[in-house]
Amino acid sequence: AQKVTQAQTEISVVEKEDVTLDCVYETRDTTYYLFWYKQPPSGELVFLIRRNSFDEQNEISGRYSWNFQKSTSSFNFTITASQVVDSAVYFCALSERGSSNTGKLIFGQGTTLQVKP
Amino acid sequence: AAGVIQSPRHLIKEKRETATLKCYPIPRHDTVYWYQQGPGQDPQFLISFYEKMQSDKGSIPDRFSAQQFSDYHSELNMSSLELGDSALYFCASSYHSSGTAIYEQYFGPGTRLTVT
């Protein structure tokens, strides 16, 4: 069965601190994709990154970086020099290829990040 | 760039009433997904469509139905509404996932449904 666990319910940091959001997933499929989405207080879900199970290269985009480790089934997200605008709920999600490959997302419980000035 | 459009943005209904939510995907996206997000919860997959055919079904109540039309827009119909149906309903669109590729989904702003 597929499952995504974000053990950190809430994280509070002071602006300019670095913060890492953890994501651990479970899947029996060998082909799968992992995603991160941001949900700011306004409510929309904003796509941040997509990573497939065959690509373990870490990725950096500005202040954001992602560390994918298949050995530990983790896909962690780090924000460097956090800013108040980073305050949001962050969701990690998994999509298995499975037999039908419909692309549906299974979300983790989300981590609420509060960045204080 | 064009985004996913959902209407209405807010909807207030009474118990046992019906509601219809509409979704217009990003142009050239052929797959539509519906998710339900309760307060303080993660989005839960309801149903998806590819080329006007249902492609997958999640935890969608029998009181709900959905379809995708020839112009790729989709509608989620909800009947006999219950208080527990109060939630944020998201529509997302993407390119069709096939072979080993699974594409990212882009979400609309959501429809906030309140059942009183």
Chai-1 contact restraints between the chains, C-beta under 6 A:
chainA,res_idxA,chainB,res_idxB,connection_type,confidence,min_distance_angstrom,max_distance_angstrom,comment,restraint_id
A,T31,B,T100,contact,1.0,0.0,6.0,A-B,restraint_1
A,Y33,B,I102,contact,1.0,0.0,6.0,A-B,restraint_2
A,G43,B,G110,contact,1.0,0.0,6.0,A-B,restraint_3
A,E44,B,P109,contact,1.0,0.0,6.0,A-B,restraint_4
A,L45,B,F107,contact,1.0,0.0,6.0,A-B,restraint_5
A,F47,B,E104,contact,1.0,0.0,6.0,A-B,restraint_6
A,R50,B,E104,contact,1.0,0.0,6.0,A-B,restraint_7
A,S95,B,I102,contact,1.0,0.0,6.0,A-B,restraint_8
A,R97,B,T100,contact,1.0,0.0,6.0,A-B,restraint_9
A,N101,B,S97,contact,1.0,0.0,6.0,A-B,restraint_10
A,T102,B,S48,contact,1.0,0.0,6.0,A-B,restraint_11
A,T102,B,S55,contact,1.0,0.0,6.0,A-B,restraint_12
A,T102,B,D56,contact,1.0,0.0,6.0,A-B,restraint_13
A,G103,B,S97,contact,1.0,0.0,6.0,A-B,restraint_14
A,G103,B,I102,contact,1.0,0.0,6.0,A-B,restraint_15
A,K104,B,F45,contact,1.0,0.0,6.0,A-B,restraint_16
A,K104,B,S48,contact,1.0,0.0,6.0,A-B,restraint_17
A,K104,B,D56,contact,1.0,0.0,6.0,A-B,restraint_18
A,F107,B,D42,contact,1.0,0.0,6.0,A-B,restraint_19
A,F107,B,P43,contact,1.0,0.0,6.0,A-B,restraint_20
A,Q109,B,D42,contact,1.0,0.0,6.0,A-B,restraint_21
A,G110,B,D42,contact,1.0,0.0,6.0,A-B,restraint_22
